[in-house]
């Protein structure tokens, strides 16, 4: 009797990636682990993405194509979660590449460590012309303490990383804890997703082998300006700081109020001050007694008062 292997659902959001998605899908088809389904979620592409995807659907019945109106990568991934049939989920961008052993090696890790909720590997960057740029091998579980969520928040600006495109998740973890991608974030929705996962489990396993190629594409959403990317980081940090920490907890986990304050200052200095101010007020109300003893720069206080008077 043949052994039954668990199904892995590979979710590939696509928006105008006709030039690159063929190589991505071929890297999926080349997997040595055979029990998978690939769900292409076309987020309203206007180029030849559909034609390329349909061609690969014809080549391999495990590849499936779905078209939806444009609503962003977060919605596309969430749709993929809802329609997926697999026991495990892998989120792959339409211009990234899997090593042919990615699923097989990850499956073996899940078998070796059955209590693991997430298994992720190292990866390397590559330019679209194929030139290899950077090997990344850092395991945040080797660098952090016992609680993954607090450690990721505390060390967000260090080399502690767990990229989503390198990770395979147990689907039950996401379903049971209602974890989805936040479509309200301007970017960094993938990092927010990782934080949501880390908040409910610390059961991660790291594979110290490059099994994914993260392709740097000209004009890609992954190559946004530093200012835009920093805004995304700030929004994610603010979301989790406010929903999770009191000042006492921040101190207990070595998360300084200065870091929270600096995030707020950056957000208040942008074009959406009233939204940021609302978040600040919520945070202040939770910690009003302690904040009265915290020295806040006069310039920051003046700025807040100025906005309140508008």
LOVEX-395721 format. One record per residue (C-alpha): residue number from 1; x, y, z. Coordinates in nm, 4 decimals, padded with zeros to 6 digits. Each point is the difference from the previous one (the first is absolute). Last residue first. Layout:
BEGIN
  seq      east     north        up
  NUM         X         Y         Z
...
***
This chain:
BEGIN
  seq      east     north        up
  310  -00.7463   07.1734   01.4523
  309   00.0746   00.0437   00.3713
  308   00.0897  -00.3665   00.0441
  307   00.2557   00.0301  -00.2801
  306   00.1850   00.2826   00.1735
  305  -00.0128  -00.1817   00.3338
  304   00.1667  -00.3066  -00.1558
  303   00.2711   00.2130  -00.1601
  302   00.0663   00.1850   00.3213
  301   00.0353  -00.3275   00.1896
  300   00.2508  -00.1277  -00.2563
  299   00.2015   00.3215   00.0081
  298   00.0034  -00.0069   00.3785
  297   00.1627  -00.3432  -00.0014
  296  -00.1787  -00.2598   00.2136
  295   00.1389  -00.0772   00.3449
  294  -00.1909  -00.2951   00.1435
  293  -00.1474   00.0453   00.3472
  292  -00.3490   00.0957  -00.1223
  291   00.0320  -00.2851  -00.2462
  290  -00.0188  -00.2444   00.2898
  289  -00.3417   00.1155   00.1113
  288  -00.1444   00.0416  -00.3501
  287   00.1045  -00.3408  -00.1335
  286  -00.3096  -00.1366  -00.1709
  285  -00.1268   00.3540  -00.0729
  284   00.3330   00.0903  -00.1587
  283  -00.0113  -00.2938  -00.2442
  282  -00.3533   00.0897  -00.1065
  281   00.1039   00.3658  -00.0368
  280   00.2993  -00.1000  -00.2119
  279  -00.2157  -00.2071  -00.2321
  278  -00.2370   00.2924  -00.0489
  277   00.3007   00.2223  -00.0648
  276   00.1189  -00.2325  -00.2739
  275  -00.3342   00.0265  -00.1777
  274   00.0009   00.3790   00.0447
  273   00.3563   00.0366  -00.1248
  272  -00.0510  -00.1662  -00.3412
  271   00.2249   00.2069  -00.2249
  270   00.3233  -00.0797   00.1815
  269   00.1654   00.1515   00.3071
  268  -00.2384  -00.1738   00.2362
  267   00.1194  -00.3346  -00.1365
  266   00.3643   00.0787   00.0650
  265  -00.0751   00.1315   00.3488
  264  -00.2100  -00.3055   00.0796
  263   00.2817  -00.2366  -00.0940
  262   00.2386   00.2057   00.2107
  261  -00.2349  -00.0247   00.2981
  260  -00.0183  -00.3781  -00.0245
  259   00.3794  -00.0231  -00.0125
  258   00.0334   00.2510   00.2856
  257  -00.2426  -00.2079   00.2043
  256   00.2723  -00.2609   00.0114
  255  -00.0661  -00.3651  -00.0771
  254   00.2175  -00.1846   00.2504
  253  -00.2613  -00.2733   00.0395
  252  -00.0863   00.1002   00.3565
  251   00.0167   00.3678  -00.0974
  250  -00.2535  -00.0499  -00.2784
  249  -00.2166  -00.2048   00.2328
  248  -00.0042   00.2805   00.2551
  247  -00.0789   00.2534  -00.2738
  246  -00.3002  -00.2065  -00.1039
  245   00.0478  -00.2030  -00.3098
  244  -00.2116  -00.1990  -00.2413
  243  -00.2502   00.1948  -00.2096
  242   00.1962   00.3247   00.0101
  241   00.3409  -00.1463  -00.0708
  240  -00.1395  -00.2360  -00.2631
  239  -00.1726   00.2579  -00.2181
  238   00.2755   00.2560   00.0571
  237   00.2666  -00.2445  -00.1137
  236  -00.1958  -00.0920  -00.3136
  235  -00.0645   00.3621  -00.0917
  234   00.3617   00.0958   00.0661
  233   00.1352  -00.2809  -00.2182
  232  -00.2290   00.1053  -00.2843
  231   00.1109   00.3607   00.0354
  230   00.3602  -00.1158  -00.0076
  229  -00.0672  -00.1794  -00.3295
  228  -00.1473   00.3144  -00.1500
  227   00.2930   00.2124   00.1182
  226   00.2561  -00.2567  -00.1171
  225  -00.1503   00.0139  -00.3466
  224  -00.1739  -00.3101  -00.1332
  223   00.1997  -00.2882  -00.1412
  222  -00.2253  -00.2850   00.1164
  221  -00.2899   00.1535  -00.1922
  220   00.2065  -00.0705  -00.3106
  219   00.1190   00.2857  -00.2245
  218   00.3142  -00.2005  -00.0914
  217  -00.0245  -00.3554   00.1329
  216   00.2095  -00.1316   00.2870
  215  -00.0606  -00.3757   00.0021
  214  -00.0187  -00.1820   00.3320
  213   00.1442  -00.3430  -00.0722
  212  -00.1263  -00.2650   00.2394
  211   00.1536  -00.3177   00.1450
  210   00.3265   00.1351   00.1405
  209   00.0828  -00.2462   00.2796
  208   00.0066   00.0508   00.3769
  207  -00.3536  -00.1429   00.0474
  206  -00.1656   00.1724   00.2983
  205  -00.2768  -00.1405   00.2143
  204  -00.2684   00.2047   00.1709
  203  -00.2297  -00.0850   00.2928
  202  -00.0267   00.3351   00.1734
  201  -00.3730   00.0221  -00.0620
  200  -00.2916   00.2433   00.0357
  199   00.1756   00.3381  -00.0213
  198   00.2573  -00.1361  -00.2431
  197  -00.2761  -00.0569  -00.2560
  196  -00.1314   00.3552   00.0321
  195   00.3571   00.1289  -00.0212
  194   00.0568  -00.1979  -00.3212
  193  -00.3177   00.1509  -00.1478
  192   00.1146   00.3509   00.0935
  191   00.3238  -00.0745  -00.1839
  190  -00.1948  -00.1076  -00.3081
  189  -00.2192   00.3108   00.0141
  188   00.3206   00.2018  -00.0292
  187  -00.1812   00.2400  -00.2329
  186  -00.2732   00.2664   00.0099
  185  -00.1802  -00.1922   00.2761
  184  -00.3789  -00.0196  -00.0095
  183   00.0012  -00.3359  -00.1811
  182   00.1180  -00.1797   00.3161
  181   00.0997  -00.3544  -00.0962
  180  -00.1910  -00.2674   00.1910
  179   00.0232  -00.1852   00.3306
  178  -00.3339  -00.1182   00.1380
  177   00.1703  -00.2022   00.2764
  176  -00.1462  -00.3399  -00.0905
  175   00.0273   00.0684  -00.3734
  174   00.3609   00.1199   00.0046
  173   00.1263  -00.2801   00.2256
  172  -00.2042  -00.2576  -00.1927
  171   00.1810   00.1004  -00.3192
  170   00.3336  -00.1142   00.1375
  169   00.2415   00.2519  -00.1399
  168   00.2859  -00.0226  -00.2508
  167   00.2500   00.2842   00.0110
  166   00.2599   00.1301  -00.2449
  165  -00.2395   00.2415  -00.1753
  164  -00.1060   00.1339   00.3395
  163   00.3463   00.1169   00.0947
  162   00.1070  -00.0796   00.3576
  161   00.2427   00.2672   00.1102
  160   00.2284   00.0980   00.2831
  159   00.2556   00.2282  -00.1641
  158  -00.0932   00.2971   00.2179
  157  -00.2661   00.2713  -00.0303
  156  -00.2898  -00.2177   00.1155
  155   00.1930  -00.1185   00.3045
  154  -00.2514   00.0753   00.2745
  153  -00.2965  -00.0880  -00.2162
  152   00.1569  -00.3283  -00.1114
  151   00.0962  -00.0816   00.3574
  150  -00.3473   00.0698   00.1304
  149  -00.1565  -00.2320  -00.2557
  148   00.2603  -00.2770   00.0188
  147  -00.0221  -00.0468   00.3764
  146   00.2825  -00.2101   00.1411
  145   00.3044   00.2100  -00.0885
  144   00.1189   00.1020  -00.3440
  143   00.3095  -00.0519  -00.2145
  142  -00.0282  -00.3684  -00.0808
  141  -00.3748   00.0325  -00.0515
  140   00.0682   00.2948  -00.2312
  139   00.1955  -00.2211  -00.2355
  138   00.2394   00.1992  -00.2166
  137   00.1116  -00.1632  -00.3270
  136  -00.0352   00.2695  -00.2602
  135   00.2188  -00.0303  -00.3097
  134   00.0220   00.3160  -00.2039
  133   00.0348   00.1018  -00.3639
  132  -00.0291  -00.2837  -00.2511
  131  -00.0106   00.1253  -00.3591
  130  -00.2960  -00.1568  -00.1824
  129  -00.0941   00.2981  -00.2153
  128  -00.2958   00.0644   00.2316
  127   00.2465   00.0703   00.2795
  126   00.0360  -00.2670   00.2660
  125  -00.0504  -00.0073   00.3727
  124   00.0741  -00.3101   00.1999
  123  -00.1974  -00.2270   00.2268
  122  -00.0015  -00.1590   00.3442
  121  -00.2734  -00.2440   00.0886
  120  -00.3294  -00.0048   00.1848
  119  -00.2074  -00.2550   00.1919
  118  -00.3097   00.1217   00.1828
  117  -00.2379  -00.1759   00.2393
  116   00.2519  -00.2507   00.1318
  115  -00.1352  -00.2721   00.2268
  114   00.0909  -00.2707  -00.2524
  113   00.3743   00.0770   00.0128
  112   00.1581  -00.2753  -00.2126
  111  -00.3087  -00.0301  -00.2198
  110  -00.0293   00.3779  -00.0361
  109   00.3704   00.0110  -00.0824
  108  -00.0423  -00.2695  -00.2646
  107  -00.2831   00.2012  -00.1558
  106   00.2263   00.3055  -00.0183
  105   00.2686  -00.1993  -00.1825
  104  -00.2493  -00.1314  -00.2546
  103  -00.1776   00.3317  -00.0516
  102   00.3153   00.2009  -00.0724
  101   00.1940  -00.2684  -00.1905
  100  -00.0537   00.1502  -00.3486
   99   00.1228   00.3358   00.1311
   98  -00.2900   00.2409  -00.0204
   97   00.0059   00.3198  -00.2058
   96  -00.1421   00.3483   00.0484
   95  -00.1775   00.2197  -00.2574
   94  -00.3614  -00.0941   00.0716
   93   00.0474   00.0197   00.3765
   92  -00.0347  -00.3266   00.1916
   91  -00.2144  -00.0593   00.3065
   90   00.0319  -00.3613   00.1224
   89  -00.2841  -00.1711   00.1839
   88  -00.0211  -00.3440   00.1649
   87  -00.2938  -00.2372   00.0434
   86  -00.1093   00.0888  -00.3499
   85  -00.3459   00.0651  -00.1397
   84   00.0365   00.3715  -00.0741
   83  -00.3082   00.2066  -00.0858
   82  -00.0013   00.2189   00.3122
   81   00.3779   00.0359   00.0269
   80   00.0237   00.1053  -00.3640
   79  -00.2609   00.2682   00.0561
   78   00.2103   00.1289   00.2883
   77   00.3044   00.0100  -00.2274
   76  -00.1849   00.2054  -00.2604
   75  -00.1467   00.2290   00.2651
   74   00.3483   00.0746   00.1364
   73   00.1456   00.0457  -00.3506
   72  -00.2385   00.2801  -00.0895
   71  -00.3612   00.0474  -00.1021
   70   00.0009  -00.0409  -00.3780
   69  -00.2988  -00.1965  -00.1198
   68   00.0368  -00.3757   00.0148
   67   00.1366  -00.2741  -00.2255
   66   00.0770  -00.3524   00.1109
   65   00.2460  -00.2419  -00.1662
   64   00.0775  -00.3518   00.1185
   63   00.3233  -00.2002  -00.0343
   62  -00.0254  -00.3644   00.1119
   61  -00.1295  -00.0945  -00.3454
   60   00.3430   00.0675  -00.1517
   59   00.0745   00.1155  -00.3564
   58  -00.3469   00.1440  -00.0643
   57   00.0146   00.1990   00.3229
   56   00.3421   00.1211  -00.1144
   55  -00.1477   00.1452  -00.3200
   54  -00.2846   00.1529   00.2013
   53   00.2577   00.1845   00.2101
   52   00.1846   00.1461  -00.2995
   51  -00.3250   00.1118  -00.1638
   50  -00.1280   00.1565   00.3211
   49   00.3234   00.1899   00.0671
   48  -00.0037   00.1636  -00.3449
   47  -00.0430   00.3553   00.1335
   46  -00.3035   00.1591   00.1687
   45   00.0115  -00.1991   00.3224
   44  -00.3088   00.0150   00.2255
   43   00.1390  -00.1710   00.3094
   42   00.0737  -00.3345  -00.1627
   41   00.0015  -00.2551   00.2821
   40   00.2087  -00.2957  -00.1165
   39  -00.0703  -00.3031   00.2199
   38   00.2682  -00.2683  -00.0250
   37  -00.0930  -00.3411   00.1373
   36   00.2475  -00.2364   00.1574
   35   00.0756  -00.3675   00.0546
   34   00.3048  -00.0528  -00.2228
   33   00.3009   00.0738   00.2179
   32   00.2885   00.0158  -00.2482
   31  -00.1226   00.3447  -00.1036
   30   00.0589   00.0906  -00.3660
   29  -00.3632   00.1068  -00.0495
   28   00.0479   00.2736   00.2591
   27   00.3195   00.1305  -00.1614
   26  -00.1877  -00.0024  -00.3323
   25  -00.2679   00.2148   00.1569
   24   00.2548   00.2624   00.1047
   23   00.1712  -00.0065  -00.3392
   22  -00.3332   00.0613  -00.1726
   21  -00.0888   00.2725   00.2511
   20   00.2727   00.2359  -00.1203
   19  -00.1097   00.1911  -00.3101
   18  -00.3694  -00.0520   00.0673
   17   00.0351   00.1643   00.3409
   16  -00.2777   00.2559  -00.0403
   15  -00.1555  -00.0762   00.3391
   14   00.0375  -00.3503   00.1366
   13  -00.0588  -00.1543   00.3404
   12   00.1511  -00.3517   00.0176
   11  -00.1355  -00.2328   00.2690
   10   00.1766  -00.3372   00.0242
    9  -00.2288  -00.2498   00.1712
    8   00.1867  -00.3002   00.1423
    7  -00.1910  -00.3287   00.0131
    6   00.1025  -00.2548   00.2603
    5   00.1590  -00.3229  -00.1281
    4  -00.1814  -00.3318  -00.0205
    3   00.2282  -00.3017   00.0105
    2  -00.0623  -00.2604  -00.2698
    1  -00.1400  -00.3368   00.1038
***
